[in-house]
Amino acid sequence: MSLEIRDLSVAYGRRTILDGVDLVVERGRLLGLLGPNGSGKSTLIKTVARIVKPRSGTLEWDGLPLDRLSRRDLARVVAYVPQAIDQSFSLSVREAVVLGRTPHFGARPRRRDWAKVDLALEQLGLVELADRPVSELSGGQAQRVLVARALAQEPQVLLLDEPTSALDLRYQLQTLHLAHTIAAEQGVATVVSIHDLNHAARFCDEVAFLSGGRVLAAGEPGEVYGADLVRDVYGVGVDLSVYDGFTEVHPQVKPDRTTRAVVPQAAPQTAPQVAPELAKVAS
Ligand SMILES: Nc1ncnc2c1ncn2[C@@H]1O[C@H](COP(=O)(O)OP(=O)(O)OP(=O)(O)O)[C@@H](O)[C@H]1O
């Protein structure tokens, strides 16, 4: 079983954002979407979640086109975690998380639904906040509520749009570890958009670099990461090393003599190239 994204193109008005994207995420695998601001990571995730309509291309889970599913059936397959929760409504944390169970129950949640909610609250360290209004949470606590809601949904495809952007270091690590564990142990095809290359290398089974609307390179982080690629994608010179068995990226920085700011060293840009051996996932 896999999520198959084939020849996907997406435009906002006349502006093409994604152009012929091919990606496959097998069940049990965690794919990290990487790329600079505005490269289309959120757009790709929202298109799979059917929030954004593609211009062309296909999206399938286990051979089933996602656009043939009713909203309720789609919610049984795909869970989407947006970058931020709307904190203006006055649900408690527990009530917000049980919303994730809606596709699974009829008139009201049953015991099994509440058990799933309790488990998700526990997994995201939210037990003590369960009765607090979401409107009173910090940004990071609210982000954890969104992840808990998606876990309670028990999806087969889990889409996480920068789920760690508001989190402190401990919860960044915990959330990514959890995403990896959920993928591996529950056989969920999981996609996470993420900016931290080192966290992506540590937790993701595969990564895909988006740039200029295309997948520039994809595959296992240890095979894909390279100084040329990072320079082409981000315009930043880097050194690479291996720590604890995982590839690490170290930006080359030097202090600016006038401002004392630290500026990244951008090596001269070349036209982005996709090395064939790197485009394993983007086939
Ligand atoms: N609703 C919209 N209408 C028009 N343009 C949009 C819309 N949403 C996003 N865009 C544009 O599409 C491009 C891709 O945006 P997207 O949010 O997918 O990028 P991203 O890679 O997730 O960026 P970031 O790393 O900053 O979150 C950007 O140029 C953005 O301005």
The ligand as an SDF file (V2000), in Angstrom:
LIG
                    3D

 31 33  0  0  0  0  0  0  0  0999 V2000
   -3.8070   30.6550   -1.2150 N   0  0  0  0  0  0  0  0  0  0  0  0
   -2.8000   31.0810   -1.9810 C   0  0  0  0  0  0  0  0  0  0  0  0
   -3.0180   31.8990   -3.0250 N   0  0  0  0  0  0  0  0  0  0  0  0
   -2.0250   32.3190   -3.8250 C   0  0  0  0  0  0  0  0  0  0  0  0
   -0.7230   31.9650   -3.6550 N   0  0  0  0  0  0  0  0  0  0  0  0
   -0.4470   31.1550   -2.6260 C   0  0  0  0  0  0  0  0  0  0  0  0
   -1.4550   30.6660   -1.7370 C   0  0  0  0  0  0  0  0  0  0  0  0
   -0.8690   29.8740   -0.8060 N   0  0  0  0  0  0  0  0  0  0  0  0
    0.4440   29.8700   -1.0950 C   0  0  0  0  0  0  0  0  0  0  0  0
    0.7070   30.6300   -2.1770 N   0  0  0  0  0  0  0  0  0  0  0  0
    2.0140   30.8320   -2.8160 C   0  0  0  0  0  0  0  0  0  0  0  0
    2.4620   29.5670   -3.2510 O   0  0  0  0  0  0  0  0  0  0  0  0
    3.8760   29.4380   -3.0680 C   0  0  0  0  0  0  0  0  0  0  0  0
    4.1570   28.1900   -2.2690 C   0  0  0  0  0  0  0  0  0  0  0  0
    3.6730   28.3740   -0.9490 O   0  0  0  0  0  0  0  0  0  0  0  0
    3.7370   27.2250    0.1330 P   0  0  0  0  0  0  0  0  0  0  0  0
    3.0630   27.7300    1.3670 O   0  0  0  0  0  0  0  0  0  0  0  0
    3.2450   25.9700   -0.4540 O   0  0  0  0  0  0  0  0  0  0  0  0
    5.3180   27.1090    0.3490 O   0  0  0  0  0  0  0  0  0  0  0  0
    6.1380   26.3640    1.4980 P   0  0  0  0  0  0  0  0  0  0  0  0
    7.2290   25.6290    0.8240 O   0  0  0  0  0  0  0  0  0  0  0  0
    5.2290   25.5860    2.3790 O   0  0  0  0  0  0  0  0  0  0  0  0
    6.7190   27.6270    2.2650 O   0  0  0  0  0  0  0  0  0  0  0  0
    7.1870   27.8010    3.8130 P   0  0  0  0  0  0  0  0  0  0  0  0
    8.4570   27.0300    3.9740 O   0  0  0  0  0  0  0  0  0  0  0  0
    7.4040   29.2870    3.9040 O   0  0  0  0  0  0  0  0  0  0  0  0
    6.0600   27.3290    4.7040 O   0  0  0  0  0  0  0  0  0  0  0  0
    4.3380   30.7280   -2.4090 C   0  0  0  0  0  0  0  0  0  0  0  0
    4.8710   31.5660   -3.3950 O   0  0  0  0  0  0  0  0  0  0  0  0
    3.0640   31.3260   -1.8520 C   0  0  0  0  0  0  0  0  0  0  0  0
    3.1280   32.7210   -1.8340 O   0  0  0  0  0  0  0  0  0  0  0  0
  1  2  1  0
  2  3  1  0
  2  7  2  0
  3  4  2  0
  4  5  1  0
  5  6  2  0
  6  7  1  0
  6 10  1  0
  7  8  1  0
  8  9  2  0
  9 10  1  0
 10 11  1  0
 11 12  1  0
 11 30  1  0
 12 13  1  0
 13 14  1  0
 13 28  1  0
 14 15  1  0
 15 16  1  0
 16 17  2  0
 16 18  1  0
 16 19  1  0
 19 20  1  0
 20 21  2  0
 20 22  1  0
 20 23  1  0
 23 24  1  0
 24 25  2  0
 24 26  1  0
 24 27  1  0
 28 29  1  0
 28 30  1  0
 30 31  1  0
M  END
$$$$
